[in-house]
């Protein structure tokens, strides 16, 4: 390991950690503001808010990390150019690969980290987040609801209890669900009890009735029951399949071989397919971004060679490449024929960046974009000026003679 390798690796890794911490902090604050109602309206403490927002971070860090690596690589390459370190290294016989090796090594570490988050960290955190949501929902029913008051955890859903016993059971329970206008239901029960069972919780009602009204022209239906059980996760959302684990909450074995009776897989198999291939294609982008950064700013350049322009173009190309990959992931949900596109996008971008690196290694004259545009449009501008008489003729005909004294004429 050479001095250049250690120097570039240390500088880039430090910048990567700082940028990743900054971006992660911004995302965390955005998530915290989004979930602020957990504290303000659902009776939870600030510690629950911190846990929920932190568990949601790994899902986003897998996308943020490659961009943090791209920004740090462009920053370090620009600084090496600005301090003339790349120029000195090139004059001493070094090539772009002397700088590329530590950057690629760091990209491999980021690739391993992103792969670990995709296959282990993200499913674990999202499952634990689901458990906290169930706990929060259960606490809402058992603690926040006050006897004799109507509680509305969400629009169209209302709870009321006459009193609560010493063991936490609910007496005189009324649940009114008007979220679906075409299917309104009201549950009346003398006794209710909440049972927690992973990954959700259940409301067990005894000795009650269900008033169901489906159509305007038909009378309401009254159903008497001795015991009736409601899944609180299903009660909390209008989608009856919402309690099923989402593809991002599943491990690799559950994506590649889902249960035969899995209802979500039967309805949306494309989501499982897209999530599986996204987990394998996403780790390819750190290496792709490093190659794009080297193609844009990896050569020794002076201040007259449009360094900033090349960096901006490289960043835009990298962002466009990743956005195209996300769009391709949506196509995979609809049709499996687009699966190779997920891997082809980073592969083609890497190959194009490698070709550009080889081309940049050859000495050539570089001109600013503004100079090239000026050379292209200046003949047209000159013709327009001459056409409107704003440019004096180039020859000496018709030009007034200068007023010179006798000594000057001699």
TORKOL-159539 format. One record per residue (C-alpha): residue in three letters; x negated, y, z; residue number from 1. Coordinates in nm, 3 decimals. Each point is the difference from the previous one (the first is absolute). Layout:
N
NODE   residu         x         y         z   num
NODE      ALA         X         Y         Z   NUM
...
This chain:
410
NODE   residu         x         y         z   num
NODE      UNK     0.000     0.000     0.000     1
NODE      UNK    -0.166     0.319    -0.120     2
NODE      UNK     0.007     0.342     0.160     3
NODE      UNK     0.228     0.131    -0.276     4
NODE      UNK     0.244    -0.288     0.060     5
NODE      UNK     0.020     0.067     0.375     6
NODE      UNK     0.025     0.375    -0.048     7
NODE      UNK     0.282    -0.008    -0.257     8
NODE      UNK     0.186    -0.278     0.184     9
NODE      UNK    -0.014     0.183     0.334    10
NODE      UNK     0.108     0.333    -0.146    11
NODE      UNK     0.288    -0.150    -0.198    12
NODE      UNK     0.120    -0.221     0.287    13
NODE      UNK     0.004     0.300     0.236    14
NODE      UNK     0.199     0.207    -0.250    15
NODE      UNK     0.236    -0.295    -0.057    16
NODE      UNK     0.076    -0.036     0.371    17
NODE      UNK     0.064     0.373     0.038    18
NODE      UNK     0.228     0.018    -0.303    19
NODE      UNK     0.182    -0.319     0.094    20
NODE      UNK     0.055     0.129     0.354    21
NODE      UNK     0.130     0.332    -0.137    22
NODE      UNK     0.238    -0.159    -0.249    23
NODE      UNK     0.112    -0.258     0.256    24
NODE      UNK     0.068     0.277     0.251    25
NODE      UNK     0.210     0.192    -0.250    26
NODE      UNK     0.201    -0.313    -0.083    27
NODE      UNK     0.043    -0.079     0.370    28
NODE      UNK     0.134     0.349     0.072    29
NODE      UNK     0.243    -0.031    -0.291    30
NODE      UNK     0.123    -0.336     0.134    31
NODE      UNK     0.029     0.142     0.350    32
NODE      UNK     0.214     0.290    -0.121    33
NODE      UNK     0.216    -0.241    -0.198    34
NODE      UNK     0.056    -0.222     0.307    35
NODE      UNK     0.044     0.287     0.244    36
NODE      UNK     0.365    -0.093     0.048    37
NODE      UNK    -0.121    -0.309     0.187    38
NODE      UNK    -0.079     0.231     0.292    39
NODE      UNK     0.257     0.274    -0.050    40
NODE      UNK     0.317    -0.198    -0.072    41
NODE      UNK    -0.063    -0.365     0.082    42
NODE      UNK    -0.129     0.028     0.354    43
NODE      UNK    -0.352    -0.138    -0.053    44
NODE      UNK    -0.319     0.135     0.150    45
NODE      UNK    -0.297     0.151    -0.184    46
NODE      UNK    -0.203    -0.322     0.039    47
NODE      UNK     0.255    -0.188    -0.212    48
NODE      UNK    -0.029     0.272    -0.266    49
NODE      UNK    -0.380    -0.035    -0.004    50
NODE      UNK     0.018    -0.379    -0.031    51
NODE      UNK     0.254     0.007    -0.282    52
NODE      UNK    -0.186     0.260    -0.208    53
NODE      UNK    -0.337    -0.170     0.054    54
NODE      UNK     0.135    -0.339    -0.110    55
NODE      UNK     0.126     0.157    -0.322    56
NODE      UNK    -0.349     0.127    -0.092    57
NODE      UNK    -0.158    -0.324    -0.140    58
NODE      UNK     0.268    -0.012    -0.267    59
NODE      UNK    -0.122     0.337    -0.131    60
NODE      UNK    -0.372    -0.031     0.075    61
NODE      UNK    -0.031    -0.272    -0.264    62
NODE      UNK     0.087     0.266    -0.260    63
NODE      UNK    -0.180     0.292     0.168    64
NODE      UNK    -0.337    -0.176     0.048    65
NODE      UNK    -0.096    -0.021    -0.372    66
NODE      UNK     0.078     0.370    -0.046    67
NODE      UNK    -0.206     0.089     0.309    68
NODE      UNK    -0.289    -0.197    -0.151    69
NODE      UNK     0.040     0.183    -0.332    70
NODE      UNK    -0.003     0.343     0.166    71
NODE      UNK    -0.302    -0.083     0.215    72
NODE      UNK    -0.194    -0.139    -0.299    73
NODE      UNK     0.070     0.309    -0.212    74
NODE      UNK    -0.095     0.226     0.291    75
NODE      UNK    -0.333    -0.177     0.062    76
NODE      UNK    -0.091    -0.014    -0.369    77
NODE      UNK     0.077     0.368    -0.039    78
NODE      UNK    -0.211     0.082     0.305    79
NODE      UNK    -0.291    -0.209    -0.129    80
NODE      UNK     0.021     0.193    -0.325    81
NODE      UNK     0.031     0.333     0.176    82
NODE      UNK    -0.308    -0.067     0.214    83
NODE      UNK    -0.192    -0.115    -0.311    84
NODE      UNK    -0.055    -0.343     0.158    85
NODE      UNK     0.131    -0.185    -0.305    86
NODE      UNK    -0.222     0.214    -0.224    87
NODE      UNK    -0.308    -0.086     0.207    88
NODE      UNK     0.091    -0.368     0.004    89
NODE      UNK     0.049    -0.002    -0.378    90
NODE      UNK    -0.329     0.182    -0.055    91
NODE      UNK    -0.171    -0.265     0.215    92
NODE      UNK     0.128    -0.275    -0.233    93
NODE      UNK     0.320    -0.096     0.183    94
NODE      UNK     0.328    -0.081    -0.172    95
NODE      UNK     0.364     0.039     0.087    96
NODE      UNK     0.002    -0.356     0.136    97
NODE      UNK    -0.222     0.106     0.289    98
NODE      UNK     0.294     0.205     0.123    99
NODE      UNK     0.263    -0.246    -0.123   100
NODE      UNK    -0.119    -0.294     0.214   101
NODE      UNK     0.082     0.152     0.343   102
NODE      UNK     0.329     0.136    -0.129   103
NODE      UNK     0.103    -0.339    -0.140   104
NODE      UNK    -0.105    -0.167     0.327   105
NODE      UNK     0.226     0.239     0.190   106
NODE      UNK     0.280    -0.065    -0.251   107
NODE      UNK    -0.030    -0.374     0.067   108
NODE      UNK     0.043     0.063     0.373   109
NODE      UNK     0.309     0.212    -0.067   110
NODE      UNK     0.129    -0.278    -0.229   111
NODE      UNK    -0.034    -0.256     0.280   112
NODE      UNK     0.170     0.236     0.245   113
NODE      UNK     0.290     0.068    -0.237   114
NODE      UNK     0.040    -0.373    -0.067   115
NODE      UNK     0.009    -0.071     0.374   116
NODE      UNK     0.262     0.270     0.056   117
NODE      UNK     0.212    -0.128    -0.290   118
NODE      UNK     0.003    -0.365     0.109   119
NODE      UNK    -0.025     0.023     0.381   120
NODE      UNK     0.020     0.352     0.144   121
NODE      UNK     0.303     0.127    -0.188   122
NODE      UNK     0.232    -0.302     0.059   123
NODE      UNK    -0.099    -0.016     0.367   124
NODE      UNK     0.058     0.372     0.062   125
NODE      UNK     0.332     0.010    -0.187   126
NODE      UNK     0.130    -0.304     0.189   127
NODE      UNK    -0.096     0.155     0.331   128
NODE      UNK     0.164     0.324    -0.113   129
NODE      UNK     0.320    -0.195    -0.071   130
NODE      UNK    -0.008    -0.140     0.353   131
NODE      UNK    -0.031     0.349     0.143   132
NODE      UNK     0.294     0.114    -0.212   133
NODE      UNK     0.209    -0.289     0.136   134
NODE      UNK    -0.108     0.089     0.352   135
NODE      UNK     0.088     0.363    -0.060   136
NODE      UNK     0.340    -0.093    -0.137   137
NODE      UNK     0.067    -0.228     0.294   138
NODE      UNK    -0.109     0.266     0.245   139
NODE      UNK     0.235     0.240    -0.173   140
NODE      UNK     0.296    -0.227     0.074   141
NODE      UNK    -0.103    -0.102     0.349   142
NODE      UNK    -0.144     0.325     0.138   143
NODE      UNK     0.102     0.303    -0.205   144
NODE      UNK     0.373    -0.079    -0.013   145
NODE      UNK     0.175     0.142     0.303   146
NODE      UNK     0.329    -0.139     0.133   147
NODE      UNK     0.299     0.204    -0.109   148
NODE      UNK    -0.189     0.174    -0.283   149
NODE      UNK    -0.003    -0.055    -0.374   150
NODE      UNK    -0.347    -0.063    -0.148   151
NODE      UNK    -0.077     0.030    -0.371   152
NODE      UNK    -0.345    -0.141    -0.089   153
NODE      UNK     0.069     0.069    -0.367   154
NODE      UNK     0.272     0.156    -0.210   155
NODE      UNK     0.313    -0.218    -0.016   156
NODE      UNK    -0.100    -0.228     0.288   157
NODE      UNK     0.140     0.070     0.349   158
NODE      UNK    -0.032    -0.186     0.331   159
NODE      UNK     0.198     0.040     0.321   160
NODE      UNK    -0.008    -0.191     0.329   161
NODE      UNK     0.224     0.026     0.302   162
NODE      UNK    -0.275    -0.089     0.246   163
NODE      UNK    -0.322    -0.196     0.038   164
NODE      UNK    -0.043    -0.278     0.254   165
NODE      UNK    -0.298    -0.037     0.231   166
NODE      UNK    -0.163    -0.263    -0.226   167
NODE      UNK     0.022     0.228    -0.305   168
NODE      UNK     0.306    -0.153    -0.163   169
NODE      UNK     0.242     0.228    -0.185   170
NODE      UNK     0.365     0.007     0.111   171
NODE      UNK     0.285     0.140    -0.208   172
NODE      UNK    -0.201     0.015    -0.324   173
NODE      UNK     0.119     0.182    -0.314   174
NODE      UNK    -0.204     0.000    -0.323   175
NODE      UNK     0.134     0.196    -0.298   176
NODE      UNK    -0.178    -0.049    -0.335   177
NODE      UNK     0.117     0.241    -0.274   178
NODE      UNK    -0.318     0.012    -0.207   179
NODE      UNK     0.169    -0.186    -0.284   180
NODE      UNK     0.320     0.172    -0.100   181
NODE      UNK     0.130    -0.310    -0.175   182
NODE      UNK    -0.066    -0.219     0.304   183
NODE      UNK     0.071     0.162     0.337   184
NODE      UNK    -0.027    -0.212     0.312   185
NODE      UNK     0.067     0.059     0.369   186
NODE      UNK    -0.111    -0.247     0.268   187
NODE      UNK     0.174    -0.008     0.339   188
NODE      UNK    -0.133    -0.226     0.273   189
NODE      UNK     0.043    -0.036     0.373   190
NODE      UNK    -0.361    -0.105     0.050   191
NODE      UNK    -0.320     0.051    -0.198   192
NODE      UNK    -0.359    -0.112     0.049   193
NODE      UNK    -0.320     0.065    -0.195   194
NODE      UNK    -0.234    -0.292    -0.061   195
NODE      UNK    -0.350     0.053    -0.141   196
NODE      UNK    -0.130    -0.264    -0.236   197
NODE      UNK    -0.287     0.072    -0.240   198
NODE      UNK     0.004     0.154    -0.251   199
NODE      UNK     0.326     0.172     0.097   200
NODE      UNK     0.260     0.034     0.277   201
NODE      UNK     0.363    -0.105     0.019   202
NODE      UNK     0.310     0.146     0.158   203
NODE      UNK     0.217    -0.280     0.148   204
NODE      UNK     0.362     0.103     0.057   205
NODE      UNK     0.264    -0.208     0.178   206
NODE      UNK     0.381     0.026     0.026   207
NODE      UNK     0.069     0.259    -0.265   208
NODE      UNK     0.150     0.094    -0.336   209
NODE      UNK    -0.123     0.121    -0.337   210
NODE      UNK     0.205     0.259    -0.191   211
NODE      UNK    -0.098    -0.013    -0.367   212
NODE      UNK     0.131     0.234    -0.268   213
NODE      UNK    -0.124    -0.070    -0.355   214
NODE      UNK     0.250     0.157    -0.239   215
NODE      UNK     0.230     0.299     0.029   216
NODE      UNK     0.311    -0.181    -0.122   217
NODE      UNK    -0.047    -0.301     0.228   218
NODE      UNK     0.067    -0.007     0.376   219
NODE      UNK    -0.282    -0.039     0.246   220
NODE      UNK    -0.105    -0.347     0.106   221
NODE      UNK    -0.022    -0.091     0.368   222
NODE      UNK    -0.226    -0.290     0.091   223
NODE      UNK    -0.014    -0.130     0.355   224
NODE      UNK    -0.313    -0.175     0.127   225
NODE      UNK    -0.130    -0.161     0.314   226
NODE      UNK    -0.365     0.065    -0.092   227
NODE      UNK    -0.145     0.200    -0.286   228
NODE      UNK    -0.368     0.071    -0.074   229
NODE      UNK    -0.133     0.300    -0.197   230
NODE      UNK    -0.355     0.032    -0.129   231
NODE      UNK    -0.108     0.346     0.113   232
NODE      UNK    -0.240     0.031    -0.292   233
NODE      UNK     0.286    -0.068    -0.237   234
NODE      UNK     0.227     0.232     0.195   235
NODE      UNK    -0.255     0.279    -0.020   236
NODE      UNK    -0.012    -0.002    -0.382   237
NODE      UNK     0.258    -0.039    -0.269   238
NODE      UNK    -0.206    -0.260    -0.188   239
NODE      UNK     0.076    -0.345     0.132   240
NODE      UNK    -0.340    -0.132    -0.107   241
NODE      UNK    -0.199     0.272     0.177   242
NODE      UNK    -0.110    -0.232     0.283   243
NODE      UNK    -0.196    -0.220    -0.242   244
NODE      UNK    -0.373     0.060    -0.002   245
NODE      UNK    -0.101     0.230    -0.284   246
NODE      UNK    -0.278    -0.111    -0.236   247
NODE      UNK    -0.250     0.240     0.162   248
NODE      UNK     0.076    -0.152     0.339   249
NODE      UNK    -0.094    -0.349    -0.115   250
NODE      UNK    -0.334    -0.173    -0.003   251
NODE      UNK    -0.157    -0.152    -0.308   252
NODE      UNK     0.138    -0.350     0.067   253
NODE      UNK     0.352     0.139     0.030   254
NODE      UNK    -0.032     0.189    -0.329   255
NODE      UNK    -0.148    -0.282    -0.202   256
NODE      UNK     0.235    -0.263     0.142   257
NODE      UNK     0.321     0.157     0.138   258
NODE      UNK     0.263    -0.212     0.168   259
NODE      UNK     0.249    -0.159    -0.244   260
NODE      UNK     0.296     0.152     0.187   261
NODE      UNK    -0.153     0.349     0.024   262
NODE      UNK     0.282     0.235    -0.093   263
NODE      UNK    -0.220     0.297    -0.087   264
NODE      UNK    -0.215    -0.214    -0.229   265
NODE      UNK     0.309    -0.133    -0.178   266
NODE      UNK     0.131     0.352    -0.064   267
NODE      UNK    -0.330     0.179    -0.075   268
NODE      UNK    -0.279    -0.240    -0.099   269
NODE      UNK    -0.172     0.276    -0.196   270
NODE      UNK    -0.081     0.187     0.323   271
NODE      UNK    -0.193    -0.301     0.131   272
NODE      UNK    -0.186    -0.036    -0.331   273
NODE      UNK    -0.094     0.367    -0.014   274
NODE      UNK    -0.113     0.013     0.363   275
NODE      UNK    -0.218    -0.309    -0.039   276
NODE      UNK    -0.188     0.133    -0.303   277
NODE      UNK    -0.019     0.353     0.142   278
NODE      UNK    -0.193    -0.138     0.298   279
NODE      UNK    -0.260    -0.149    -0.234   280
NODE      UNK    -0.021     0.287    -0.250   281
NODE      UNK    -0.014     0.285     0.251   282
NODE      UNK    -0.349    -0.096     0.133   283
NODE      UNK    -0.141     0.040    -0.353   284
NODE      UNK     0.045     0.377     0.004   285
NODE      UNK    -0.285     0.095     0.240   286
NODE      UNK    -0.260    -0.136    -0.245   287
NODE      UNK     0.187     0.159    -0.292   288
NODE      UNK     0.003     0.338     0.173   289
NODE      UNK    -0.373    -0.020     0.075   290
NODE      UNK    -0.079    -0.069    -0.365   291
NODE      UNK     0.222     0.291    -0.107   292
NODE      UNK    -0.181     0.227     0.249   293
NODE      UNK    -0.339    -0.112    -0.135   294
NODE      UNK     0.115     0.060    -0.357   295
NODE      UNK     0.118     0.349     0.091   296
NODE      UNK    -0.277     0.123     0.232   297
NODE      UNK    -0.267    -0.269     0.022   298
NODE      UNK    -0.250     0.160    -0.238   299
NODE      UNK    -0.246     0.274     0.088   300
NODE      UNK     0.159     0.325    -0.118   301
NODE      UNK    -0.074     0.368     0.034   302
NODE      UNK     0.250     0.271     0.082   303
NODE      UNK     0.037     0.072    -0.373   304
NODE      UNK     0.127    -0.349    -0.082   305
NODE      UNK     0.361     0.023     0.124   306
NODE      UNK    -0.040    -0.206     0.317   307
NODE      UNK     0.327     0.119     0.150   308
NODE      UNK     0.186    -0.062    -0.322   309
NODE      UNK    -0.121    -0.360    -0.018   310
NODE      UNK     0.088    -0.064     0.365   311
NODE      UNK     0.354     0.128    -0.047   312
NODE      UNK     0.044    -0.213    -0.311   313
NODE      UNK    -0.132    -0.307     0.184   314
NODE      UNK     0.238     0.054     0.291   315
NODE      UNK     0.299     0.046    -0.232   316
NODE      UNK    -0.090    -0.316    -0.193   317
NODE      UNK    -0.027    -0.202     0.322   318
NODE      UNK     0.335     0.129     0.132   319
NODE      UNK     0.165    -0.070    -0.335   320
NODE      UNK    -0.142    -0.351     0.003   321
NODE      UNK     0.146    -0.072     0.344   322
NODE      UNK     0.337     0.153    -0.084   323
NODE      UNK     0.015    -0.218    -0.310   324
NODE      UNK    -0.069    -0.303     0.218   325
NODE      UNK     0.288     0.090     0.232   326
NODE      UNK     0.229     0.041    -0.301   327
NODE      UNK    -0.111    -0.339    -0.132   328
NODE      UNK     0.090    -0.151     0.337   329
NODE      UNK     0.359     0.115    -0.052   330
NODE      UNK    -0.001    -0.164    -0.343   331
NODE      UNK    -0.115    -0.328     0.155   332
NODE      UNK     0.308     0.006     0.224   333
NODE      UNK     0.218    -0.005    -0.311   334
NODE      UNK    -0.201    -0.235    -0.221   335
NODE      UNK    -0.296    -0.233     0.078   336
NODE      UNK    -0.146     0.060    -0.347   337
NODE      UNK    -0.155     0.322     0.136   338
NODE      UNK    -0.209    -0.179     0.265   339
NODE      UNK    -0.325     0.014    -0.205   340
NODE      UNK     0.047     0.378    -0.025   341
NODE      UNK    -0.065     0.036     0.374   342
NODE      UNK    -0.351    -0.142    -0.045   343
NODE      UNK    -0.064     0.146    -0.345   344
NODE      UNK     0.036     0.362     0.113   345
NODE      UNK    -0.294     0.000     0.248   346
NODE      UNK    -0.201    -0.232    -0.226   347
NODE      UNK     0.035     0.223    -0.307   348
NODE      UNK    -0.069     0.313     0.207   349
NODE      UNK    -0.316    -0.160     0.144   350
NODE      UNK    -0.121    -0.105    -0.345   351
NODE      UNK     0.060     0.350    -0.141   352
NODE      UNK    -0.185     0.154     0.296   353
NODE      UNK    -0.295    -0.237    -0.050   354
NODE      UNK    -0.016     0.095    -0.368   355
NODE      UNK     0.004     0.369     0.092   356
NODE      UNK    -0.281    -0.054     0.252   357
NODE      UNK    -0.214    -0.162    -0.269   358
NODE      UNK     0.075     0.283    -0.244   359
NODE      UNK    -0.080     0.264     0.263   360
NODE      UNK    -0.335    -0.166     0.068   361
NODE      UNK    -0.118     0.111    -0.345   362
NODE      UNK    -0.123     0.362    -0.012   363
NODE      UNK     0.235     0.224    -0.193   364
NODE      UNK     0.103     0.361    -0.014   365
NODE      UNK     0.299     0.078     0.220   366
NODE      UNK     0.217     0.302    -0.060   367
NODE      UNK     0.268     0.155     0.211   368
NODE      UNK     0.360    -0.052    -0.102   369
NODE      UNK     0.048     0.376    -0.013   370
NODE      UNK    -0.292     0.030    -0.247   371
NODE      UNK     0.145    -0.271    -0.222   372
NODE      UNK     0.341     0.167     0.000   373
NODE      UNK    -0.162     0.336    -0.076   374
NODE      UNK    -0.187    -0.145    -0.299   375
NODE      UNK     0.320    -0.157    -0.128   376
NODE      UNK     0.226     0.303     0.023   377
NODE      UNK    -0.246     0.289    -0.053   378
NODE      UNK     0.017    -0.014    -0.386   379
NODE      UNK     0.378     0.020     0.017   380
NODE      UNK    -0.013     0.294     0.241   381
NODE      UNK    -0.251     0.184    -0.222   382
NODE      UNK     0.222    -0.044    -0.305   383
NODE      UNK     0.299     0.136     0.190   384
NODE      UNK    -0.198     0.302     0.117   385
NODE      UNK    -0.122     0.076    -0.353   386
NODE      UNK     0.351    -0.042    -0.136   387
NODE      UNK     0.133     0.265     0.240   388
NODE      UNK    -0.299     0.229    -0.055   389
NODE      UNK    -0.138    -0.025     0.354   390
NODE      UNK    -0.346    -0.123    -0.098   391
NODE      UNK    -0.241     0.238    -0.187   392
NODE      UNK    -0.155    -0.135    -0.318   393
NODE      UNK    -0.332    -0.179     0.046   394
NODE      UNK    -0.177     0.172    -0.299   395
NODE      UNK    -0.131     0.359     0.004   396
NODE      UNK     0.246     0.124    -0.267   397
NODE      UNK     0.232     0.270     0.120   398
NODE      UNK    -0.187     0.053     0.324   399
NODE      UNK    -0.070     0.367     0.095   400
NODE      UNK    -0.365     0.105    -0.016   401
NODE      UNK    -0.154     0.083     0.332   402
NODE      UNK    -0.070     0.366     0.076   403
NODE      UNK    -0.381     0.011     0.024   404
NODE      UNK    -0.231     0.294     0.039   405
NODE      UNK    -0.276     0.082    -0.249   406
NODE      UNK    -0.274    -0.156     0.211   407
NODE      UNK     0.207    -0.317     0.042   408
NODE      UNK     0.057    -0.021    -0.375   409
NODE      UNK    -0.374     0.007    -0.057   410
